[in-house]
Amino acid sequence: MKKFEQKSTTLGIELGSTRIKAVLAGPDGTVLAGGAHDWENRFEGGYWTYHLDDVWAGIQDAYRDLARNYENTYVEPLTTVGALGVSAMMHGYLPFDSEGNQLAAFRTWRNTTTQPAAEALTERFRFNIPQRWSVAHLYQAILNGEEHVKDIAFLTTLAGYVHWQLTGEKVLGIGDASGMFPIDSSTCDYDAAMLDSFDALAGAHLSCRLRDLLPKVLCAGQDAGRLTETGARLLDPAGTLPAGIPVCPPEGDAGTGMAATNSVAQRTGNVSAGTSVFAMVVLEKPLKEVHPEIDMVTTPDGAPVAMVHCNTCTSDLDGWVKLLGEMAQAAGVTLTKTQLYTLFYQKALQGDADCGGLVNFNYFSGEPVTGVPDGRPLFVRRPDAKFNLANFARAQLYACMATLKYGLDILFEQEQVTVDNLLGHGGLFKVPAVGQKLLAGALGVPVSVMKTAGEGGPWGMALLAGYRLHRREGETLESYLRDRIFADAEGSTLTPDEQDHRGFAAFMENYVRCLAVEHAAVDALQ
């Protein structure tokens, strides 16, 4: 195993929906070690949330796991790194007062409680403001008359909060910042006119201007501070990691996904498919219209990106696979998790291209893209549908892609956006070829999966930390990733299969017609 000087390595930590993961990378992007910690969101007080105590317990456990794995592999303790960075689930609402006290429970991207605010701001700005964006949560709190609003002195995201505690710096990478408030890519900062418009709208409800409450915006490669002594102990209570390590701008999971798939250039895009699913397409020109289904965000270096974000992807599928595993165990057959998923995915390839008329909605929470206000997982079929395991498995995988397809059709058909290739990463692609093949057929676009796809967001964060540490004078993020990280990357590309494409189109016709059933389920099952 090739060893690297520890001061040339970079550490990426990402707080995902179900796991907190840490990756240590060498200067060429090679993964040297990893660590992880499982956690789950809670539904409390009407909101999906995580406790901040759990944030630190999880980060410490993931780092401890990484350090242990590093020492076991290289027969030396991990005593330092060259640079580090933190990323997390984008958007959400984390308000603090002037003393640094948390004013309200962390409201995550998964909440769909801000529709009045999101609609009002979208109309006022003439710019789509999704429900999960921080400014939508803030304005909804104002509309709700929530007492804490007047005391807000700092509003940030989960990644911004962790970075603040590690470094003392109230900053945010531009990609994550673009999930708080609209960004002007020409200035690489919040849109000034929209900030003024919001201040006029909020009036005396806030203690100061919105721009003074938000983190400072930084682009990839910029100095975002250094690890303080307090931050070092928060990350590594054992006391080994020293203070003074450079830290890159904190990012959202969308930005790290773009870095991890080398998708920061125009006409490139990626699909991240795990607990949620979203597609990012780097634009050549602005969109002609405002679409409530399309979010406008940025790459980690500030280029405009069209994003289709869907709140649920694999959660319903996971539930069914677990149920089938219980059935197998009841029959005296014990299968590992990997065996179960591999069997289920491979069975899906044997199903009819249109799933035999089966329809599945995987909605664990509301889906703004299709206008469904709350989550009700739903499986529906006609009595004469071809109901067998292969079609059922295929319908589950199709459901993971259906809402994404619904949104991307707006980009590809109405806006005539061109993308040469989509890079897939996340849990949906862990079983080789299956999710990749079906997604290519669903979207009608070649889908590539690199060997590094399983490394995901924390690796992408380590690469952004590497850009902060190793970039040369004038070197862009695009050229750094293309020439120094992915020049010899291995992977596979699958082009759309015409039968899959026609079959998915037939599935989508039934899916769209059955949206009325999904709405009825939301109304009936309160």
Secondary structure, 3 states (H helix, E strand, C coil): CCCCCHHHCEEEEEECCCEEEEEEECCCCCEEEEEEEECCCEEECCEEECCHHHHHHHHHHHHHHHHHHHHHHHCCCCCCCCEEEEEECCCCEEEECCCCCECCCCECCCCCCCHHHHHHHHHHHCCCCCCCCHHHHHHHHHHCCCHHHHHCCEEECHHHHHHHHHHCCCEEEHHHHCCCCCEECCCCEECHHHHHHHHHHHHHHCCCCHHHHCCEEECCCCCCCECCHHHHHHHCCCCCCCCCCEECCCEEHHHHHHHHCCCCCCCEEEEEECCCEEEEEECCCCCCCCCCCCEEEECCCCCEEEEEEECCCCHHHHHHHHHHHHHHHHCCCCCCHHHHHHHHHHHHHCCCCCHHHCEEECCCCCECCCCECCCCCEEECCCCCCCCHHHHHHHHHHHHHHHHHHHHHHHHHHCCCCCCEEEEECHHHCCCCHHHHHHHHHHCCCEEEEHHHHHHHHHHHHHHHHHHHHCCCCCCHHHHHHHHHCCCCCEEEECCCHHHHHHHHHHHHHHHHCHHHHHHHHHHCC
